[in-house]
Amino acid sequence: MMLRGLITFWRKYGPHVEFLGIIFLLIGNTYMKHSMAFKGFALAFWMLCLILYITTEKNYRTIRFWFFLVIGVILAMNQTLQLVSMVN
């Protein structure tokens, strides 16, 4: 029952939530370069979106998924490297 509600939520609001996750990653890579808290939040939000997408969608062959995955991985890797360099 809960999974059905999650699937319904994701199909209705998924594209908007994914877009927000990409925007957070972009902001973290450009304007908030020195904020570890925002970078951590953006990475966690993107990973949560990815997990929700994987658990709720049956077909991963949509352009939306691959765009979200490729752009997100590029931005997340860049952000992770920036976080590691900030810690050191």
CNS distance restraints for C-alpha pairs under 8 A (distance, minus, plus):
assign (resid   1 and name CA) (resid   5 and name CA) 6.47 0.50 0.50
assign (resid   2 and name CA) (resid   6 and name CA) 6.21 0.50 0.50
assign (resid   3 and name CA) (resid   7 and name CA) 6.07 0.50 0.50
assign (resid   3 and name CA) (resid  56 and name CA) 7.84 0.50 0.50
assign (resid   4 and name CA) (resid   8 and name CA) 6.18 0.50 0.50
assign (resid   5 and name CA) (resid   9 and name CA) 6.08 0.50 0.50
assign (resid   6 and name CA) (resid  10 and name CA) 6.04 0.50 0.50
assign (resid   6 and name CA) (resid  56 and name CA) 7.19 0.50 0.50
assign (resid   7 and name CA) (resid  11 and name CA) 6.07 0.50 0.50
assign (resid   7 and name CA) (resid  56 and name CA) 5.11 0.50 0.50
assign (resid   7 and name CA) (resid  57 and name CA) 7.54 0.50 0.50
assign (resid   8 and name CA) (resid  12 and name CA) 6.21 0.50 0.50
assign (resid   9 and name CA) (resid  13 and name CA) 5.91 0.50 0.50
assign (resid   9 and name CA) (resid  14 and name CA) 7.28 0.50 0.50
assign (resid  10 and name CA) (resid  14 and name CA) 4.42 0.50 0.50
assign (resid  10 and name CA) (resid  52 and name CA) 7.51 0.50 0.50
assign (resid  10 and name CA) (resid  53 and name CA) 7.54 0.50 0.50
assign (resid  10 and name CA) (resid  56 and name CA) 7.08 0.50 0.50
assign (resid  11 and name CA) (resid  15 and name CA) 7.92 0.50 0.50
assign (resid  13 and name CA) (resid  17 and name CA) 6.25 0.50 0.50
assign (resid  14 and name CA) (resid  18 and name CA) 6.01 0.50 0.50
assign (resid  14 and name CA) (resid  53 and name CA) 7.86 0.50 0.50
assign (resid  15 and name CA) (resid  19 and name CA) 6.09 0.50 0.50
assign (resid  16 and name CA) (resid  20 and name CA) 6.23 0.50 0.50
assign (resid  17 and name CA) (resid  21 and name CA) 6.26 0.50 0.50
assign (resid  17 and name CA) (resid  49 and name CA) 7.32 0.50 0.50
assign (resid  18 and name CA) (resid  22 and name CA) 6.35 0.50 0.50
assign (resid  18 and name CA) (resid  46 and name CA) 7.59 0.50 0.50
assign (resid  18 and name CA) (resid  49 and name CA) 6.33 0.50 0.50
assign (resid  18 and name CA) (resid  68 and name CA) 7.06 0.50 0.50
assign (resid  19 and name CA) (resid  23 and name CA) 6.17 0.50 0.50
assign (resid  20 and name CA) (resid  24 and name CA) 6.15 0.50 0.50
assign (resid  21 and name CA) (resid  25 and name CA) 6.33 0.50 0.50
assign (resid  21 and name CA) (resid  42 and name CA) 6.76 0.50 0.50
assign (resid  21 and name CA) (resid  45 and name CA) 6.10 0.50 0.50
assign (resid  21 and name CA) (resid  46 and name CA) 5.16 0.50 0.50
assign (resid  21 and name CA) (resid  49 and name CA) 7.32 0.50 0.50
assign (resid  22 and name CA) (resid  26 and name CA) 6.17 0.50 0.50
assign (resid  22 and name CA) (resid  46 and name CA) 7.21 0.50 0.50
assign (resid  22 and name CA) (resid  68 and name CA) 7.52 0.50 0.50
assign (resid  22 and name CA) (resid  71 and name CA) 7.64 0.50 0.50
assign (resid  22 and name CA) (resid  72 and name CA) 6.35 0.50 0.50
assign (resid  23 and name CA) (resid  27 and name CA) 6.11 0.50 0.50
assign (resid  24 and name CA) (resid  28 and name CA) 6.05 0.50 0.50
assign (resid  24 and name CA) (resid  42 and name CA) 5.28 0.50 0.50
assign (resid  25 and name CA) (resid  29 and name CA) 6.17 0.50 0.50
assign (resid  25 and name CA) (resid  39 and name CA) 7.46 0.50 0.50
assign (resid  25 and name CA) (resid  42 and name CA) 5.50 0.50 0.50
assign (resid  25 and name CA) (resid  43 and name CA) 6.99 0.50 0.50
assign (resid  25 and name CA) (resid  46 and name CA) 7.71 0.50 0.50
assign (resid  25 and name CA) (resid  72 and name CA) 7.47 0.50 0.50
assign (resid  25 and name CA) (resid  75 and name CA) 6.11 0.50 0.50
assign (resid  25 and name CA) (resid  76 and name CA) 6.84 0.50 0.50
assign (resid  25 and name CA) (resid  79 and name CA) 7.64 0.50 0.50
assign (resid  26 and name CA) (resid  30 and name CA) 6.18 0.50 0.50
assign (resid  26 and name CA) (resid  75 and name CA) 7.00 0.50 0.50
assign (resid  27 and name CA) (resid  31 and name CA) 5.33 0.50 0.50
assign (resid  27 and name CA) (resid  32 and name CA) 6.08 0.50 0.50
assign (resid  28 and name CA) (resid  32 and name CA) 4.76 0.50 0.50
assign (resid  28 and name CA) (resid  33 and name CA) 5.86 0.50 0.50
assign (resid  28 and name CA) (resid  35 and name CA) 7.81 0.50 0.50
assign (resid  28 and name CA) (resid  38 and name CA) 6.51 0.50 0.50
assign (resid  28 and name CA) (resid  39 and name CA) 5.36 0.50 0.50
assign (resid  28 and name CA) (resid  42 and name CA) 6.92 0.50 0.50
assign (resid  28 and name CA) (resid  79 and name CA) 7.11 0.50 0.50
assign (resid  29 and name CA) (resid  33 and name CA) 5.70 0.50 0.50
assign (resid  29 and name CA) (resid  39 and name CA) 7.98 0.50 0.50
assign (resid  29 and name CA) (resid  75 and name CA) 7.16 0.50 0.50
assign (resid  29 and name CA) (resid  78 and name CA) 7.38 0.50 0.50
assign (resid  29 and name CA) (resid  79 and name CA) 6.09 0.50 0.50
assign (resid  32 and name CA) (resid  38 and name CA) 7.07 0.50 0.50
assign (resid  32 and name CA) (resid  39 and name CA) 7.55 0.50 0.50
assign (resid  33 and name CA) (resid  39 and name CA) 7.85 0.50 0.50
assign (resid  33 and name CA) (resid  82 and name CA) 7.66 0.50 0.50
assign (resid  34 and name CA) (resid  86 and name CA) 7.73 0.50 0.50
assign (resid  35 and name CA) (resid  39 and name CA) 6.32 0.50 0.50
assign (resid  36 and name CA) (resid  40 and name CA) 6.02 0.50 0.50
assign (resid  36 and name CA) (resid  83 and name CA) 6.50 0.50 0.50
assign (resid  36 and name CA) (resid  86 and name CA) 7.82 0.50 0.50
assign (resid  37 and name CA) (resid  41 and name CA) 6.14 0.50 0.50
assign (resid  38 and name CA) (resid  42 and name CA) 6.03 0.50 0.50
assign (resid  39 and name CA) (resid  43 and name CA) 6.14 0.50 0.50
assign (resid  39 and name CA) (resid  79 and name CA) 6.71 0.50 0.50
assign (resid  39 and name CA) (resid  83 and name CA) 7.38 0.50 0.50
assign (resid  40 and name CA) (resid  44 and name CA) 6.09 0.50 0.50
assign (resid  41 and name CA) (resid  45 and name CA) 6.00 0.50 0.50
assign (resid  42 and name CA) (resid  46 and name CA) 6.13 0.50 0.50
assign (resid  43 and name CA) (resid  47 and name CA) 6.16 0.50 0.50
assign (resid  43 and name CA) (resid  76 and name CA) 6.27 0.50 0.50
assign (resid  43 and name CA) (resid  79 and name CA) 7.80 0.50 0.50
assign (resid  44 and name CA) (resid  48 and name CA) 6.08 0.50 0.50
assign (resid  45 and name CA) (resid  49 and name CA) 6.22 0.50 0.50
assign (resid  46 and name CA) (resid  50 and name CA) 6.21 0.50 0.50
assign (resid  46 and name CA) (resid  72 and name CA) 7.22 0.50 0.50
assign (resid  47 and name CA) (resid  51 and name CA) 6.14 0.50 0.50
assign (resid  48 and name CA) (resid  52 and name CA) 6.11 0.50 0.50
assign (resid  49 and name CA) (resid  53 and name CA) 6.03 0.50 0.50
assign (resid  50 and name CA) (resid  54 and name CA) 6.18 0.50 0.50
assign (resid  50 and name CA) (resid  69 and name CA) 7.71 0.50 0.50
assign (resid  51 and name CA) (resid  55 and name CA) 6.17 0.50 0.50
assign (resid  52 and name CA) (resid  56 and name CA) 6.00 0.50 0.50
assign (resid  53 and name CA) (resid  57 and name CA) 5.75 0.50 0.50
assign (resid  53 and name CA) (resid  65 and name CA) 8.00 0.50 0.50
assign (resid  54 and name CA) (resid  60 and name CA) 7.96 0.50 0.50
assign (resid  60 and name CA) (resid  65 and name CA) 6.30 0.50 0.50
assign (resid  60 and name CA) (resid  66 and name CA) 7.83 0.50 0.50
assign (resid  61 and name CA) (resid  65 and name CA) 7.17 0.50 0.50
assign (resid  61 and name CA) (resid  66 and name CA) 7.51 0.50 0.50
assign (resid  62 and name CA) (resid  66 and name CA) 6.72 0.50 0.50
assign (resid  63 and name CA) (resid  67 and name CA) 5.96 0.50 0.50
assign (resid  64 and name CA) (resid  68 and name CA) 6.08 0.50 0.50
assign (resid  65 and name CA) (resid  69 and name CA) 5.98 0.50 0.50
assign (resid  66 and name CA) (resid  70 and name CA) 5.90 0.50 0.50
assign (resid  67 and name CA) (resid  71 and name CA) 5.91 0.50 0.50
assign (resid  67 and name CA) (resid  72 and name CA) 7.93 0.50 0.50
assign (resid  68 and name CA) (resid  72 and name CA) 5.60 0.50 0.50
assign (resid  69 and name CA) (resid  73 and name CA) 5.88 0.50 0.50
assign (resid  70 and name CA) (resid  74 and name CA) 6.25 0.50 0.50
assign (resid  71 and name CA) (resid  75 and name CA) 6.21 0.50 0.50
assign (resid  72 and name CA) (resid  76 and name CA) 5.74 0.50 0.50
assign (resid  73 and name CA) (resid  77 and name CA) 5.89 0.50 0.50
assign (resid  74 and name CA) (resid  78 and name CA) 6.28 0.50 0.50
assign (resid  75 and name CA) (resid  79 and name CA) 6.05 0.50 0.50
assign (resid  76 and name CA) (resid  80 and name CA) 5.95 0.50 0.50
assign (resid  77 and name CA) (resid  81 and name CA) 6.16 0.50 0.50
assign (resid  78 and name CA) (resid  82 and name CA) 6.27 0.50 0.50
assign (resid  79 and name CA) (resid  83 and name CA) 6.15 0.50 0.50
assign (resid  80 and name CA) (resid  84 and name CA) 6.19 0.50 0.50
assign (resid  81 and name CA) (resid  85 and name CA) 6.21 0.50 0.50
assign (resid  82 and name CA) (resid  86 and name CA) 6.14 0.50 0.50
assign (resid  83 and name CA) (resid  87 and name CA) 6.31 0.50 0.50
assign (resid  84 and name CA) (resid  88 and name CA) 6.37 0.50 0.50
